[in-house]
Amino acid sequence: MAENTGTAKKLTVLFMPESAYGPTNNCIGIGDVLRGRGHRVVFAAEASWRGKLTPLGFEEDLVDLAPPPEEEVELDAGQFWKDFIRASAPEFRKSTLEQLDTSVRPIWEELIAGVRYCEPQLREIIARVRPDIIVEDNVITFPALETAGVPFIRIVSCNPLEIPDAGIAPVFSGLPQDDSSEWAAFRAEYDRTHRAVWEEFNAWVVEQGAAPLPDLEFVHEGALNLYVYPEIADYPRALGPTWHRLDSSVRGTDEPFELPETLRDGEGSLIYFSLGSLGSADVELMRRVISVLGRTPHRYIVSKGPLHAEIELADNMWGAEFVPQTKVIPLVDLVITHGGNNTTTESLHFGKPMILLPLFWDQYDNAQRVHELGLGVRLDTYRFTDAELTGAIERLLGDAALRARLDAAGAEIRRRDGLTLAADLIERTALA
């Protein structure tokens, strides 16, 4: 475990995480350690987090990533996700190569639009907050954060393949590490589909006073760079002295969880099933998986997501719209997940094998990495057979050697205490 630096100076730390749950929860965990040391922690998170961070002891100075609607209307969150999935689900059925042009590039364009829109807001926040150090956990650069005149820290909690290296599989590809035969073609297609978008964004970034971006990358390195991925799953590479691995970054702020009575005394193993907020909004996919799991002899905790009212669970299940994941995973024997970086690293933190059903972005890469290392099983999300899913469950539950290996790895990951290490490094960088 890293040692507390014990600094007497009280810092003002400004966090700007991506609005997704994974990066924001990662920053909450690190910020909570810093807050516990007496530092002032401010979140310039996206506006949908309003009222959720103050109860945890943080200050909120939030940003809008898009203009408000012309008419003030009460939005139905469930309908929003229903519409989003209706438009996006066909993309998730495509190969990772095909998704580059029709899914990945449009996502970058939306992210860029958000950066441009909130740039003046961020400059105002920095003037108000007057931070000693700025921490960004996002996949894209915000020039205001890097031109503020204080140390800038980058956290990579979405996908370690964001850090480019010719010797490892290309980001978003889901391609195997031990077979590079398709890497060049994937990188060429990424260049073809993203070059013009990157060039336009890079020119704008320079206009704002920031340094040029690395070629075909959408984010700069910081004075300090942290990435979240356990050593047991990390890629074979050497990084420069500003880079530090956090084997995990698991927040301690989730609410307590008590196993529901209906699951306490049942037979079979206890399994956690979550496809994240996005994946769980694909009600058809959720129903398909639930129908298979409901015929097995095991018990399930299910994160039902934003369309929870449309998802009916089987008798061997309990679920809710959201569950306190970091309190649930330690209780279970197996995790069935979409493969988001947050759930992947948390599962390894607690020493649990995984079945992975990836949909997009980092999920293919994590699913492939876990699969090729023998830490779990990757299935074809929309084409798996019932026998493939049930067979994977029984194989992983019955693999005593794997369970022992993961138990030991989880204990080591927890001993390394990524939250404390991150807080120590942030303090040292601020005071350097």
Buried (B, 14 or more C-beta within 10 A) or exposed (E): EBEEEEBEEEBBBBBBBBBBBBBBBBBBBBBBBBBEBEBBBBBBBBBEBEEBBEEBEBBBBBBEBEEEEEEEEEEEEBEEBBEBBEEBBEBBEBEBBEBBBEBBBBBBBEBBEBBBBBBEBBBEBBEEBEBBBBBBBBBBBBBBBBBBEBBBBBBBBBBBBBBBBEEBBBBBBBBBBEEBEBBEEBBEBBEEBBEEBBEEBBEBBEEBEBEEBEEBBBBBBBBBBBBBBBEBBBBEEEEEEBBBBBBBBBBEBBEEBEBEEEBEEBEBBBBBBBBBBBBBBBBEBBEBBBEBBBEBEBBBBBBBBBBBEBBEBBEBBBBEBBBBBBBBBEBBBBBBBBBBBBBBBBBBBBBBBBBBBBBBBBBBBBBBBBBBEEBBBBBEBBEBEEEBBBEBBEEBBEBEEBBEBBEEBBEBBBEBBBBBBBBBBBBEBBBE
